[in-house]
Amino acid sequence: MISGEFPPMPGGVGDFTRILSEGLHACGHEVSVLSRPGTASASLPLSAVDSWGLKGMSQARAWLRRVNPDIVNLQFQTAAFDMSPWIHFLPGLAGPPVVTTFHDLRFPYLFPKAGPLRDWIVMRLARSSAGVITTNHEDDSRLRALPRRRLIPIGSSIKRHSFDPEERSARRKQLGANDGTFLLGHFGFVKAIKGVHHLIDALAGIRRDGQDARLVFIGGRSNTIDSSEDQRYLRDLDERIRRLDLSKAVHWTGFLTDAEVADHFNAVDLMVLPFTDGASYRRSSLIAAIHQGCAILTTEPTIDIDTFIHEQNLWLVKRESSGGIQIALARTLSNREQLRTLSAGAVELSKHFDWDVIRDDTLALYESCL
């Protein structure tokens, strides 16, 4: 496995790589991981490169000669490899077949006015790989011409945990919510693409209408590899919360253990994930909420996803619409039966993201490449 991030670094790609690697190891396969300094594992041999530039590629090649694997699985996400172009040439350097798992197909920064080269370099990686795994429908559609391709979704690293009513009530009180409060939740690092500013505006709107509603941001605010643009968005969001007089209605938990995250998922009435680019299998925060059996409000996908069904397992609203979120919040707030329907639907939907299925489907693709 080669991944730009790995625990204890925060990040969905690193968590995915760890769980898949441990699952393969538990089935009797020898798995080695190459990532960056500071990673750790109790069960897997780990190595690190200094960077993902030319020097790092030389180190990766030396590591591959030493480990001598049957197959290499590159867990690819542009930002996780520091936007470096060199990782795109790994299949030509590795020796053994390279399967690339595309966690997204966003283009790297190469140089000013790189233009079509940014698309070319990503597609070159896809075409030169022995096999390709897509984790979402959007990327799968773009790569549909490739012969050895499989859509295998990401799973959630957070185990499901159900509260009894007393535990749930106690957790809600810690968050400033009594039994009558409509407690909203958001999970995942806060970036512009998450559309959180629309959620803040909608929260202000329903509170102006006299509703007792609060919002808890579950987990850390930002990643260690976040850009300066992400940091500016966070500062602007803090100012927006202050300007709308929501400081006492918004709670930030900071980084939590997986068990603590599950506790907070169970405490909220509705998870709200208003992605500006729509609900997608690529969103680990959405998959985590589905896995926990939460009632979820999110935004309409940009591509048809037949497993996402409005009012049955997700409440879907238009993208980038504060007003749409506010109306949906008002409707679900007054219909607790609808929240129970959404929660039950999420439990059924979670079967598509089972880790045993993910492991077995991945092994099947490895075998086809060998």
NUZAGU-120782 format. One record per residue: residue in three letters; x, y, z of N, C-alpha, C in turn. Coordinates in pm, whole numbers, padded with zeros to 5 digits, always signed. Layout:
N
AlaXYZXYZXYZ;...
This chain:
370
Met+00084-00119+00000+00000+00000+00000+00089+00125+00000;Ile+00055+00220-00087+00122+00350-00085+00013+00455-00067;Ser+00027+00534+00038-00077+00633+00071-00011+00761+00119;Gly-00065+00874+00075-00012+01003+00118-00042+01036+00262;Glu-00134+00965+00322-00164+00985+00465-00196+00851+00528;Phe-00169+00843+00659-00192+00719+00733-00196+00756+00881;Pro-00279+00688+00962-00287+00722+01104-00150+00716+01171;Pro-00129+00798+01274-00231+00881+01341-00263+01013+01274;Met-00213+01039+01152-00256+01157+01079-00407+01152+01062;Pro-00479+01263+01084-00622+01263+01055-00646+01264+00905;Gly-00754+01201+00863-00787+01202+00721-00851+01072+00677;Gly-00951+01082+00590-01028+00967+00548-00949+00866+00467;Val-00856+00912+00381-00778+00820+00299-00688+00734+00388;Gly-00626+00797+00487-00541+00721+00578-00619+00618+00657;Asp-00736+00655+00706-00819+00560+00781-00860+00444+00691;Phe-00901+00477+00567-00940+00372+00472-00825+00275+00448;Thr-00705+00329+00424-00589+00246+00396-00558+00154+00513;Arg-00567+00208+00635-00539+00126+00754-00639+00011+00765;Ile-00767+00040+00756-00869-00063+00778-00863-00170+00669;Leu-00848-00127+00543-00837-00224+00435-00712-00310+00452;Ser-00600-00248+00487-00475-00322+00504-00487-00423+00619;Glu-00546-00381+00728-00563-00473+00841-00658-00586+00806;Gly-00762-00557+00725-00853-00662+00682-00785-00764+00593;Leu-00700-00717+00502-00624-00808+00416-00525-00890+00497;His-00460-00825+00594-00364-00893+00681-00434-01003+00762;Ala-00555-00974+00810-00630-01072+00890-00669-01194+00807;Cys-00676-01178+00674-00707-01290+00584-00583-01370+00545;Gly-00467-01333+00597-00346-01408+00570-00254-01349+00467;His-00284-01230+00418-00197-01165+00319-00091-01081+00390;Glu+00029-01076+00331+00134-00990+00383+00116-00850+00325;Val+00102-00751+00410+00076-00614+00366+00181-00521+00426;Ser+00247-00443+00342+00340-00340+00387+00287-00205+00340;Val+00316-00100+00416+00262+00033+00388+00376+00134+00375;Leu+00366+00217+00272+00459+00330+00255+00378+00458+00265;Ser+00418+00546+00356+00348+00673+00372+00451+00780+00407;Arg+00414+00872+00493+00505+00981+00530+00548+00966+00676;Pro+00650+01039+00720+00698+01026+00859+00587+01054+00960;Gly+00596+00985+01075+00500+01008+01182+00386+00910+01186;Thr+00381+00816+01091+00275+00717+01090+00312+00601+01182;Ala+00210+00524+01222+00235+00415+01316+00128+00308+01300;Ser+00166+00182+01328+00072+00070+01326+00124-00040+01416;Ala+00032-00103+01489+00071-00213+01576+00081-00345+01501;Ser+00022-00353+01381+00015-00482+01313+00078-00483+01173;Leu+00110-00366+01118+00158-00359+00981+00298-00298+00975;Pro+00387-00353+00890+00518-00288+00871+00502-00158+00792;Leu+00556-00049+00846+00541+00083+00787+00677+00140+00750;Ser+00681+00209+00636+00799+00283+00595+00753+00422+00552;Ala+00850+00514+00539+00815+00652+00505+00912+00708+00403;Val+00864+00803+00324+00950+00881+00235+00957+01023+00289;Asp+01064+01094+00254+01081+01230+00304+00981+01327+00243;Ser+00947+01304+00116+00853+01390+00046+00798+01311-00072;Trp+00704+01372-00147+00649+01304-00263+00704+01363-00393;Gly+00822+01427-00384+00889+01478-00502+00978+01372-00565;Leu+01074+01414-00644+01163+01319-00713+01241+01232-00614;Lys+01287+01294-00504+01360+01216-00404+01270+01109-00345;Gly+01145+01146-00318+01051+01049-00261+01023+00934-00355;Met+01017+00962-00486+00995+00854-00582+01113+00758-00586;Ser+01233+00811-00572+01351+00726-00565+01347+00638-00440;Gln+01306+00696-00327+01292+00619-00204+01183+00513-00218;Ala+01073+00549-00285+00963+00453-00304+01010+00335-00388;Arg+01087+00365-00491+01136+00257-00578+01228+00163-00500;Ala+01316+00219-00416+01405+00137-00335+01325+00051-00237;Trp+01219+00109-00180+01132+00035-00088+01065-00081-00159;Leu+01018-00059-00282+00952-00166-00358+01048-00279-00389;Arg+01173-00245-00422+01273-00351-00447+01297-00433-00320;Arg+01296-00367-00206+01320-00436-00079+01201-00524-00039;Val+01080-00472-00052+00961-00545-00011+00923-00652-00113;Asn+00944-00624-00241+00915-00716-00351+00771-00768-00346;Pro+00674-00680-00356+00534-00725-00346+00485-00788-00476;Asp+00377-00865-00467+00310-00917-00586+00234-00805-00657;Ile+00179-00714-00579+00096-00608-00635+00107-00485-00546;Val+00094-00367-00606+00098-00240-00534-00039-00174-00546;Asn-00092-00127-00436-00218-00051-00438-00187+00092-00396;Leu-00194+00183-00492-00175+00326-00466-00308+00386-00424;Gln-00314+00439-00301-00435+00507-00252-00420+00654-00288;Phe-00484+00693-00398-00454+00822-00459-00555+00930-00422;Gln-00503+01039-00374-00577+01164-00357-00474+01276-00374;Thr-00501+01366-00465-00401+01466-00501-00346+01541-00381;Ala-00435+01592-00294-00390+01673-00181-00305+01592-00084;Ala-00335+01464-00069-00260+01381+00025-00114+01363-00018;Phe-00087+01381-00147+00051+01372-00198+00109+01511-00223;Asp+00059+01609-00148+00110+01746-00153+00105+01806-00294;Met+00006+01765-00373-00014+01817-00509+00106+01787-00600;Ser+00187+01689-00564+00307+01658-00642+00270+01587-00772;Pro+00332+01624-00883+00305+01553-01009+00373+01417-01018;Trp+00478+01394-00937+00563+01277-00960+00494+01146-00924;Ile+00400+01148-00830+00332+01025-00791+00254+00965-00909;His+00217+01050-01006+00140+01003-01122+00220+00909-01211;Phe+00352+00904-01192+00437+00819-01274+00477+00690-01203;Leu+00415+00661-01090+00451+00542-01012+00438+00412-01092;Pro+00332+00391-01172+00322+00262-01242+00443+00230-01330;Gly+00509+00330-01383+00627+00305-01465+00752+00277-01384;Leu+00748+00304-01252+00864+00287-01166+00856+00163-01078;Ala+00735+00114-01057+00713+00017-00949+00767-00121-00979;Gly+00750-00170-01102+00788-00309-01132+00667-00399-01128;Pro+00614-00434-01008+00492-00515-01002+00371-00433-01048;Pro+00259-00501-01080+00139-00429-01123+00093-00329-01017;Val+00047-00214-01064-00005-00110-00974-00156-00097-00995;Val-00230-00117-00888-00373-00086-00885-00387+00050-00819;Thr-00454+00143-00884-00473+00276-00826-00617+00291-00779;Thr-00632+00321-00651-00762+00354-00595-00776+00505-00597;Phe-00870+00554-00679-00891+00698-00690-00995+00743-00587;His-00946+00809-00482-01039+00866-00385-01100+00995-00437;Asp-01033+01058-00531-01094+01163-00613-01005+01185-00734;Leu-01061+01248-00837-00987+01274-00960-00954+01421-00977;Arg-00947+01493-00866-00912+01634-00877-00770+01650-00929;Phe-00748+01756-01003-00621+01775-01069-00518+01841-00976;Pro-00390+01805-00990-00286+01868-00909-00248+02004-00966;Tyr-00191+02088-00881-00128+02211-00931+00008+02172-00989;Leu+00034+02210-01112+00162+02181-01174+00247+02306-01185;Phe+00195+02406-01255+00261+02535-01269+00156+02629-01327;Pro+00177+02760-01321+00077+02853-01373+00041+02823-01518;Lys-00089+02826-01547-00141+02807-01683-00108+02668-01738;Ala-00102+02568-01649-00075+02431-01696-00188+02378-01783;Gly-00311+02425-01757-00425+02392-01842-00448+02243-01859;Pro-00458+02195-01986-00491+02055-02012-00392+01954-01953;Leu-00268+01998-01924-00171+01906-01866-00217+01851-01732;Arg-00296+01931-01659-00342+01886-01527-00438+01768-01542;Asp-00523+01770-01643-00612+01658-01670-00533+01540-01726;Trp-00439+01569-01815-00362+01463-01880-00285+01379-01779;Ile-00224+01445-01680-00136+01371-01589-00216+01275-01500;Val-00337+01314-01461-00422+01225-01381-00471+01109-01466;Met-00516+01139-01588-00564+01032-01675-00450+00939-01717;Arg-00329+00993-01724-00214+00907-01753-00196+00803-01643;Leu-00209+00846-01517-00199+00753-01406-00305+00644-01418;Ala-00427+00683-01450-00536+00585-01461-00507+00484-01572;Arg-00465+00534-01689-00444+00445-01804-00323+00355-01787;Ser-00221+00401-01714-00099+00321-01698-00109+00222-01582;Ser-00215+00231-01502-00235+00137-01391-00287+00004-01444;Ala-00245-00105-01380-00294-00237-01420-00443-00253-01393;Gly-00490-00186-01291-00632-00186-01256-00666-00058-01184;Val-00793-00021-01188-00838+00103-01127-00960+00075-01038;Ile-00955+00128-00918-01070+00125-00827-01121+00267-00813;Thr-01248+00286-00842-01311+00415-00814-01395+00400-00689;Thr-01404+00507-00613-01478+00501-00487-01611+00573-00494;Asn-01642+00632-00610-01766+00709-00622-01812+00709-00767;His-01939+00742-00787-02000+00734-00919-01944+00839-01015;Glu-01910+00958-00963-01859+01064-01049-01729+01022-01117;Asp-01635+00970-01038-01508+00928-01095-01524+00803-01182;Asp-01613+00714-01141-01635+00593-01220-01687+00627-01360;Ser-01772+00728-01368-01825+00770-01497-01713+00825-01587;Arg-01621+00899-01529-01510+00956-01607-01415+00850-01659;Leu-01403+00738-01585-01307+00634-01622-01374+00512-01685;Arg-01499+00527-01729-01576+00412-01775-01514+00342-01897;Ala-01424+00410-01971-01363+00348-02089-01252+00251-02052;Leu-01204+00254-01927-01093+00167-01889-01143+00024-01870;Pro-01069-00075-01917-01119-00213-01918-01122-00281-01781;Arg-01024-00253-01697-01017-00323-01568-01044-00221-01457;Arg-01171-00201-01430-01216-00095-01339-01329-00149-01253;Arg-01331-00105-01127-01438-00149-01038-01472-00037-00940;Leu-01601-00013-00920-01645+00084-00820-01658+00012-00686;Ile-01574+00051-00592-01576-00005-00457-01580+00113-00360;Pro-01689+00132-00288-01701+00251-00203-01609+00244-00082;Ile-01588+00359-00020-01517+00364+00107-01612+00318+00218;Gly-01556+00273+00328-01636+00240+00446-01611+00343+00554;Ser-01666+00318+00670-01645+00409+00783-01555+00344+00887;Ser-01464+00423+00941-01373+00372+01044-01436+00376+01183;Ile-01555+00433+01194-01617+00455+01325-01722+00348+01351;Lys-01699+00267+01453-01792+00158+01484-01923+00214+01538;Arg-02032+00146+01502-02164+00188+01546-02181+00162+01695;His-02240+00259+01762-02265+00246+01906-02399+00310+01939;Ser-02487+00233+02000-02619+00285+02036-02625+00320+02184;Phe-02679+00437+02212-02699+00483+02350-02828+00427+02406;Asp-02833+00410+02537-02964+00399+02600-03014+00541+02625;Pro-03145+00560+02650-03199+00696+02660-03131+00784+02764;Glu-03088+00726+02876-03024+00806+02980-02888+00857+02933;Glu-02811+00772+02866-02680+00813+02814-02697+00923+02709;Arg-02795+00905+02622-02818+01004+02517-02855+01140+02577;Ser-02943+01137+02677-02985+01261+02742-02868+01330+02809;Ala-02780+01252+02872-02664+01309+02940-02568+01375+02840;Arg-02546+01309+02725-02458+01366+02625-02517+01494+02568;Arg-02647+01497+02545-02712+01616+02492-02700+01734+02590;Lys-02713+01706+02718-02699+01812+02818-02559+01871+02815;Gln-02458+01786+02792-02321+01837+02780-02307+01934+02663;Leu-02393+01917+02563-02389+02002+02444-02487+02118+02452;Gly-02548+02137+02571-02640+02248+02591-02778+02223+02536;Ala-02813+02095+02512-02943+02062+02453-03026+01980+02552;Asn-03150+02022+02576-03240+01940+02655-03320+01848+02562;Asp-03414+01773+02617-03487+01676+02536-03571+01743+02427;Gly-03608+01870+02447-03690+01939+02348-03611+02016+02243;Thr-03480+02021+02259-03396+02093+02163-03380+02014+02034;Phe-03387+02082+01921-03360+02019+01791-03210+02031+01768;Leu-03138+01922+01793-02992+01924+01788-02941+01876+01652;Leu-02876+01965+01582-02819+01937+01452-02672+01901+01467;Gly-02622+01820+01377-02481+01782+01380-02415+01799+01245;His-02287+01829+01248-02204+01829+01128-02076+01756+01161;Phe-02026+01674+01066-01906+01597+01090-01810+01615+00973;Gly-01682+01626+01005-01580+01639+00901-01513+01774+00904;Phe-01395+01780+00843-01322+01906+00837-01404+02011+00763;Val-01392+02135+00808-01475+02244+00756-01401+02316+00643;Lys-01457+02306+00522-01403+02371+00404-01520+02433+00327;Ala-01488+02519+00233-01594+02586+00156-01682+02485+00084;Ile-01623+02376+00033-01699+02279-00044-01801+02204+00042;Lys-01784+02211+00175-01879+02145+00264-02009+02226+00280;Gly-02009+02352+00234-02132+02432+00237-02181+02468+00375;Val-02092+02472+00472-02135+02493+00610-02196+02632+00630;His-02154+02731+00551-02212+02865+00564-02362+02864+00537;His-02406+02775+00447-02550+02764+00422-02622+02705+00544;Leu-02558+02610+00610-02615+02553+00732-02626+02658+00842;Ile-02523+02740+00858-02525+02846+00959-02639+02944+00932;Asp-02657+02983+00806-02767+03075+00772-02902+03012+00802;Ala-02917+02882+00771-03044+02814+00796-03072+02802+00945;Leu-02966+02775+01024-02983+02767+01169-03030+02901+01224;Ala-02968+03008+01177-03012+03141+01221-03158+03165+01187;Gly-03200+03119+01069-03337+03139+01026-03439+03067+01112;Ile-03414+02940+01143-03514+02868+01223-03513+02916+01369;Arg-03399+02964+01415-03397+03020+01550-03475+03153+01555;Arg-03466+03234+01447-03546+03357+01440-03695+03325+01440;Asp-03730+03208+01388-03871+03166+01387-03916+03110+01521;Gly-03827+03114+01620-03865+03073+01755-03834+02929+01790;Gln-03762+02858+01704-03730+02718+01732-03605+02707+01820;Asp-03611+02613+01914-03496+02584+02000-03405+02487+01926;Ala-03311+02539+01849-03222+02457+01767-03078+02492+01798;Arg-02993+02390+01801-02851+02407+01824-02774+02323+01724;Leu-02645+02354+01709-02559+02283+01614-02430+02243+01683;Val-02391+02116+01664-02263+02070+01716-02175+02027+01599;Phe-02054+02082+01592-01953+02040+01496-01873+01927+01561;Ile-01886+01807+01507-01827+01687+01565-01689+01665+01503;Gly-01586+01658+01585-01451+01632+01537-01372+01759+01514;Gly-01252+01743+01460-01161+01855+01438-01211+01950+01330;Arg-01172+02075+01342-01211+02178+01246-01137+02167+01114;Ser-01009+02130+01119-00927+02133+00999-00823+02023+01001;Asn-00770+01992+00882-00668+01890+00863-00529+01955+00865;Thr-00427+01875+00889-00291+01928+00892-00243+01969+00752;Ile-00308+01917+00646-00266+01951+00511-00362+02051+00445;Asp-00451+02113+00525-00543+02210+00469-00469+02333+00416;Ser-00526+02397+00315-00464+02511+00251-00495+02640+00326;Ser-00425+02747+00288-00453+02879+00346-00595+02924+00311;Glu-00645+02880+00195-00783+02914+00157-00883+02852+00254;Asp-00856+02726+00295-00943+02661+00393-00940+02736+00526;Gln-00824+02784+00565-00813+02858+00691-00889+02990+00684;Arg-00883+03056+00569-00961+03179+00552-01111+03151+00561;Tyr-01154+03041+00505-01295+03005+00512-01338+02985+00658;Leu-01255+02919+00735-01286+02899+00877-01298+03032+00951;Arg-01206+03122+00924-01213+03253+00990-01340+03327+00950;Asp-01375+03321+00823-01498+03386+00777-01621+03321+00841;Leu-01616+03190+00859-01729+03120+00921-01744+03161+01067;Asp-01634+03172+01138-01640+03218+01277-01703+03357+01285;Glu-01665+03445+01193-01721+03580+01191-01871+03575+01158;Arg-01911+03487+01070-02052+03473+01034-02134+03427+01155;Ile-02080+03332+01230-02148+03283+01350-02163+03396+01452;Arg-02057+03474+01467-02063+03586+01562-02164+03691+01516;Arg-02161+03724+01386-02250+03827+01334-02397+03789+01344;Leu-02426+03661+01331-02564+03613+01339-02606+03579+01482;Asp-02520+03613+01578-02548+03592+01720-02576+03444+01751;Leu-02492+03357+01695-02509+03213+01713-02400+03149+01801;Ser-02315+03230+01858-02201+03175+01931-02243+03079+02042;Lys-02354+03110+02110-02399+03024+02218-02483+02905+02169;Ala-02516+02906+02040-02596+02797+01983-02511+02699+01903;Val-02381+02726+01894-02291+02641+01815-02181+02589+01907;His-02158+02458+01900-02057+02394+01985-01956+02321+01896;Trp-01827+02342+01923-01720+02273+01852-01657+02171+01949;Thr-01655+02044+01913-01600+01944+02005-01448+01937+01999;Gly-01386+01972+01885-01245+01945+01865-01226+01797+01835;Phe-01100+01755+01819-01072+01616+01783-01122+01521+01891;Leu-01181+01410+01846-01238+01311+01935-01188+01172+01895;Thr-01194+01078+01989-01171+00940+01952-01291+00890+01871;Asp-01272+00777+01802-01383+00723+01723-01504+00692+01811;Ala-01479+00641+01931-01590+00609+02021-01665+00736+02062;Glu-01591+00844+02086-01655+00971+02121-01734+01029+02004;Val-01680+01012+01883-01754+01056+01764-01887+00982+01755;Ala-01885+00850+01775-02008+00771+01770-02107+00817+01875;Asp-02058+00851+01994-02146+00902+02100-02217+01029+02055;His-02144+01118+01992-02204+01244+01948-02301+01223+01831;Phe-02269+01130+01742-02364+01097+01635-02498+01056+01694;Asn-02493+00974+01797-02616+00924+01858-02691+01030+01936;Ala-02624+01138+01972-02688+01243+02051-02769+01340+01966;Val-02735+01353+01837-02801+01454+01754-02932+01401+01698;Asp-03021+01493+01661-03147+01456+01598-03132+01443+01447;Leu-03047+01526+01387-03033+01528+01242-02893+01571+01205;Met-02824+01489+01124-02695+01529+01070-02720+01610+00943;Val-02651+01725+00930-02670+01812+00814-02536+01828+00744;Leu-02530+01781+00619-02406+01779+00541-02434+01842+00404;Pro-02432+01975+00396-02477+02045+00275-02367+02069+00172;Phe-02307+01961+00120-02197+01973+00025-02237+02058-00095;Thr-02151+02151-00133-02183+02236-00248-02177+02158-00379;Asp-02105+02044-00380-02099+01961-00500-02187+01837-00489;Gly-02275+01834-00389-02374+01728-00379-02328+01605-00302;Ala-02425+01529-00255-02397+01404-00185-02327+01307-00278;Ser-02233+01229-00224-02152+01142-00307-02089+01033-00221;Tyr-02058+00921-00284-01983+00816-00215-01843+00865-00175;Arg-01795+00974-00236-01660+01020-00204-01653+01089-00068;Arg-01767+01117-00007-01770+01193+00118-01768+01099+00239;Ser-01651+01086+00302-01638+00995+00416-01725+01038+00533;Ser-01749+01169+00548-01835+01215+00657-01978+01167+00636;Leu-02025+01165+00512-02159+01114+00483-02166+00964+00507;Ile-02064+00890+00463-02063+00746+00484-02062+00714+00633;Ala-01987+00792+00712-01983+00770+00856-02121+00790+00918;Ala-02192+00894+00878-02325+00921+00931-02423+00811+00890;Ile-02412+00763+00765-02496+00652+00720-02467+00528+00805;His-02340+00499+00827-02300+00381+00903-02354+00385+01046;Gln-02365+00504+01102-02417+00519+01239-02570+00515+01244;Gly-02636+00508+01129-02782+00505+01128-02845+00637+01165;Cys-02779+00748+01128-02832+00880+01159-02940+00921+01059;Ala-03033+01002+01104-03117+01077+01011-03030+01184+00949;Ile-03032+01197+00815-02936+01282+00745-03006+01372+00645;Leu-02970+01500+00650-03008+01596+00548-02882+01632+00471;Thr-02888+01619+00339-02773+01652+00257-02821+01707+00123;Thr-02729+01735+00032-02765+01801-00093-02774+01701-00209;Glu-02853+01737-00309-02877+01648-00422-02746+01616-00495;Pro-02726+01489-00532-02605+01454-00607-02602+01521-00744;Thr-02482+01533-00799-02468+01587-00934-02483+01479-01040;Ile-02489+01353-00998-02501+01239-01088-02598+01141-01025;Asp-02666+01063-01105-02764+00969-01050-02697+00864-00963;Ile-02743+00853-00838-02695+00751-00745-02819+00677-00696;Asp-02842+00558-00750-02970+00492-00727-02991+00446-00583;Thr-02885+00440-00505-02900+00399-00365-02947+00514-00275;Phe-02935+00638-00322-02977+00754-00243-03123+00786-00279;Ile-03213+00770-00183-03355+00786-00210-03412+00892-00116;His-03461+01001-00175-03515+01115-00099-03631+01070-00010;Glu-03624+01114+00116-03725+01091+00220-03729+00947+00270;Gln-03649+00858+00209-03643+00720+00259-03514+00693+00338;Asn-03398+00727+00277-03274+00709+00354-03192+00837+00365;Leu-03229+00940+00289-03168+01073+00298-03275+01178+00268;Trp-03262+01294+00332-03345+01408+00291-03258+01495+00204;Leu-03293+01508+00077-03210+01576-00021-03266+01714-00052;Val-03180+01816-00050-03219+01952-00083-03129+02003-00196;Lys-03169+02113-00258-03089+02172-00364-02953+02216-00311;Arg-02853+02209-00397-02719+02251-00358-02713+02403-00344;Glu-02632+02447-00248-02606+02589-00224-02736+02668-00204;Ser-02821+02618-00116-02949+02683-00089-02973+02688+00062;Ser-02939+02803+00123-02967+02820+00266-03117+02809+00292;Gly-03196+02868+00201-03341+02863+00218-03395+02722+00210;Gly-03341+02643+00118-03384+02504+00106-03354+02424+00232;Ile-03238+02449+00290-03202+02380+00415-03296+02423+00527;Gln-03324+02553+00535-03412+02603+00641-03551+02542+00631;Ile-03605+02535+00510-03738+02474+00493-03736+02327+00533;Ala-03630+02255+00492-03620+02113+00527-03605+02094+00678;Leu-03529+02181+00743-03514+02172+00888-03649+02192+00957;Ala-03726+02290+00909-03857+02316+00969-03950+02197+00951;Arg-03945+02131+00835-04033+02018+00809-03994+01897+00893;Thr-03866+01868+00904-03825+01751+00981-03839+01777+01131;Leu-03822+01902+01173-03838+01936+01314-03980+01907+01361;Ser-04078+01930+01274-04218+01911+01312-04267+01770+01283;Asn-04180+01680+01233-04222+01545+01197-04117+01445+01244;Arg-04124+01410+01371-04024+01318+01427-04035+01178+01365;Glu-04152+01140+01314-04165+01012+01248-04079+01007+01122;Gln-04068+01121+01054-03982+01129+00936-03836+01107+00973;Leu-03795+01160+01088-03658+01137+01133-03633+00989+01160;Arg-03730+00920+01216-03714+00776+01241-03706+00698+01109;Thr-03784+00741+01009-03780+00676+00878-03642+00694+00815;Leu-03588+00816+00822-03456+00843+00766-03348+00760+00837;Ser-03359+00747+00967-03261+00670+01044-03265+00522+01004;Ala-03385+00465+00994-03397+00325+00954-03346+00305+00812;Gly-03373+00402+00725-03324+00393+00588-03173+00397+00580;Ala-03111+00478+00667-02965+00486+00669-02903+00352+00713;Val-02965+00285+00809-02915+00154+00853-02917+00055+00737;Glu-03024+00055+00659-03033-00034+00543-02929+00005+00436;Leu-02913+00134+00415-02817+00184+00317-02674+00147+00354;Ser-02645+00138+00483-02508+00113+00530-02452-00022+00483;Lys-02539-00114+00441-02493-00245+00395-02406-00234+00269;His-02423-00125+00195-02342-00105+00074-02197-00070+00109;Phe-02171-00035+00235-02038+00013+00274-01974-00079+00379;Asp-02012-00206+00376-01960-00305+00470-01814-00336+00438;Trp-01728-00339+00540-01584-00356+00518-01549-00494+00462;Asp-01622-00597+00499-01593-00730+00443-01619-00733+00293;Val-01724-00666+00249-01755-00657+00106-01646-00577+00034;Ile-01605-00466+00095-01498-00383+00036-01370-00464+00020;Arg-01332-00537+00125-01210-00619+00121-01218-00725+00011;Asp-01330-00798+00004-01343-00907-00092-01346-00855-00236;Asp-01414-00743-00258-01417-00685-00392-01279-00636-00435;Thr-01203-00583-00340-01067-00537-00370-00977-00655-00405;Leu-00986-00763-00328-00908-00883-00357-00941-00939-00495;Ala-01068-00935-00531-01109-00987-00662-01043-00907-00774;Leu-01032-00774-00756-00967-00694-00859-00817-00721-00862;Tyr-00753-00735-00744-00612-00770-00740-00587-00898-00822;Glu-00671-00999-00796-00651-01129-00861-00667-01117-01013;Ser-00762-01034-01058-00780-01017-01201-00659-00949-01265;Cys-00590-00866-01188-00471-00797-01240-00348-00888-01240;Leu-00354-00995-01163-00240-01088-01156-00259-01207-01250;
